[in-house]
Amino acid sequence: MLHLPSRNAYLPESLSVTKPATPVDKPAMEPVLLRKNDKFEVWFKQDDQFFTPHGHIGLTISSEYVNNSPLNHLLSTLFCSLVSAELQEQLFSALLANSYFYVAPGGGSINVDVTGFSSGLPTLLKTVLQKLKTFKVDAQQFSIYRDKIERMIQSQRQNNPLSLLGRQLGAVNVVPAFDLEMLEEALNNMTLDGLQKHTELLFSKAYVKMLVSGNYNQSVALEASNQVLDILQFQPASRSSINVRRILDIEPGYYTQIVPISDQKCLNSAVVCTFYCGSVYDTRDAVILHILKNMVHTAFFAQLRTSEQLGYRVGAGSDFTKNGKRMLKFIVEGESNPAYVTQRINQFICQYRQKLQELTVEEFELSVQSLISVKQEKLKSIDEEFSQLWGPITSDKYKFDKGNENMEHLKQLSKDDLLVFWDKYVNEDTAHGYTRLDMQMSSAKIWEPTAEEFEMYPGTVIALYGSLRSEGHTGLSIADVQSFVSSADASSSIESLLAELSKLFVTKQVPSVPSKVTDVTNTAVVDVEGPRVIFESSSKIATALQMAISSANKAPKFVTLSKTNFANIDMKQSPEGIWLINDYKRFQQTQALHGISVPSRKLVPLIAESALVDNN
């Protein structure tokens, strides 16, 4: 029998727009804090620039049970996946009405977003919250989605090396962070009953932040906040009990971690070099870093990707950790030896300072003006405005005028500021608080040093030896290479040095290997029984040899940077003074943690709780 579908409750009944009571000259830069108590803070921003019938409502439901252990991390992920799957089916009509929802764990909270036509969002939010509160675990769905999480963890081991290093860098920087081994162990303890108990605990005690923005007035925002309290029915959680992620405050020094690769069939290797560049709250340094990373990326890509062809993915960029430090990062992924790539990155960084010195005023002003143009771009939608306002709220900083502050810094910068920044954080010769962390991952076919070899031989020698092995030249030991570099005449030409290295290579060959002769005219070693070239003056081996010999007599730079003797926790230190992190969790325990953010203002709600109680 044919029948008409029921009415879609999420379609707008009216497309009317609520405008501010009094005309505004320009849009407000920040939302209004409507209410705040020990459970809740509610922010509101009425649409005063787009005037469309749309809205966006976001919540973070912070609970100590979301992310305080690997098991609870997985249970929270599974819970949100199951809830979202059921809601996708239940709320198909909302999707037809261009209204969308999002439920996911993150940062110690369950995050909820609804966006779409403003008139239907309160109903959509109510449906989502009711599902969160009353959710009952289905055994079949539990089994299906648990298997999905297990496959997801397994597949992450097969990720590309650059992604794996990014994950490991996060594990070192953030506490708590759960690596794949911890998650795999916790997966074995996930049960149906455990998940159901977890869902009940999630909303037993909480602290909620809420932002209502778009085509609404204050009364609608307050009604929505009451709806949250009525449905979730939670007790207040002390802010100290909520498991806030803390950021490692790594003491000055140069550190390296060599991360083993899981996928033995993967042909790619990767390097991530991270320079820590001051507090995330230093807006002036943030603006300088933004300009620098754009300039550095272009030159870095041209040198290591286009010219030297050291990887498929090559780039420089910036990053930051909440409540921590900003970072300048150099990344390379490809088939090249990571030890060699790291030395080439070092060379680039040393040479780039000269480019900063030669930067013209016109080139600098062009870079600044490009960034100003980006910063001055107008917001295009309520969703964009929501994202801009939501960040300062969830960061606990409540600094909504950062855009204006950035613009003021941009207008006052000079090209000399770039050089000062570089010397303060990146230049190993001048940075008093030089703090650097390298991550390396080698494919199974590439040789990598043992901890003892890392401690015994300089990085340039390791890079040269690795380059020889990558080219198939295994006749020499790393001790042979070190001895050759130490005794080589630094004033000799690269052609002469290659010839000397080739003679050493020939003398170390086993008798079964065909003899080699040096072709002086081509400055290469060739195989008597074939045309295969061994040592070309334009090869990686030649470049590695030059780097090793030029640094052979230099004094170690990084020995005195770290005040802590990490050898007492079995870490090895290279001749240059670079510490090898062999157990990152133990290393974390030796470091201080950054404090959590202090709000930039005292939060005073527009409406007192007593007034809300009286009205009710």
Secondary structure as GFF3:
##gff-version 3
##sequence-region A 1 616
A	DSSP	beta_strand	32	36	.	.	.	ID=ss1
A	DSSP	beta_strand	40	46	.	.	.	ID=ss2
A	DSSP	beta_strand	54	62	.	.	.	ID=ss3
A	DSSP	alpha_helix	70	90	.	.	.	ID=ss4
A	DSSP	alpha_helix	92	96	.	.	.	ID=ss5
A	DSSP	beta_strand	100	106	.	.	.	ID=ss6
A	DSSP	beta_strand	109	117	.	.	.	ID=ss7
A	DSSP	three_ten_helix	118	120	.	.	.	ID=ss8
A	DSSP	alpha_helix	121	134	.	.	.	ID=ss9
A	DSSP	alpha_helix	139	156	.	.	.	ID=ss10
A	DSSP	alpha_helix	161	173	.	.	.	ID=ss11
A	DSSP	beta_strand	174	175	.	.	.	ID=ss12
A	DSSP	alpha_helix	180	187	.	.	.	ID=ss13
A	DSSP	alpha_helix	192	202	.	.	.	ID=ss14
A	DSSP	beta_strand	205	214	.	.	.	ID=ss15
A	DSSP	alpha_helix	218	232	.	.	.	ID=ss16
A	DSSP	beta_strand	235	236	.	.	.	ID=ss17
A	DSSP	three_ten_helix	239	241	.	.	.	ID=ss18
A	DSSP	beta_strand	246	249	.	.	.	ID=ss19
A	DSSP	beta_strand	253	258	.	.	.	ID=ss20
A	DSSP	beta_strand	269	279	.	.	.	ID=ss21
A	DSSP	alpha_helix	283	300	.	.	.	ID=ss22
A	DSSP	pi_helix	301	307	.	.	.	ID=ss23
A	DSSP	beta_strand	313	320	.	.	.	ID=ss24
A	DSSP	beta_strand	325	334	.	.	.	ID=ss25
A	DSSP	alpha_helix	338	358	.	.	.	ID=ss26
A	DSSP	alpha_helix	361	375	.	.	.	ID=ss27
A	DSSP	alpha_helix	382	394	.	.	.	ID=ss28
A	DSSP	alpha_helix	402	412	.	.	.	ID=ss29
A	DSSP	alpha_helix	415	425	.	.	.	ID=ss30
A	DSSP	beta_strand	435	441	.	.	.	ID=ss31
A	DSSP	alpha_helix	451	456	.	.	.	ID=ss32
A	DSSP	alpha_helix	459	470	.	.	.	ID=ss33
A	DSSP	alpha_helix	478	487	.	.	.	ID=ss34
A	DSSP	alpha_helix	494	507	.	.	.	ID=ss35
A	DSSP	beta_strand	516	519	.	.	.	ID=ss36
A	DSSP	beta_strand	524	527	.	.	.	ID=ss37
A	DSSP	alpha_helix	540	550	.	.	.	ID=ss38
A	DSSP	three_ten_helix	566	569	.	.	.	ID=ss39
A	DSSP	beta_strand	572	573	.	.	.	ID=ss40
A	DSSP	beta_strand	579	580	.	.	.	ID=ss41
A	DSSP	alpha_helix	584	589	.	.	.	ID=ss42
A	DSSP	beta_strand	592	593	.	.	.	ID=ss43
A	DSSP	alpha_helix	609	615	.	.	.	ID=ss44
###
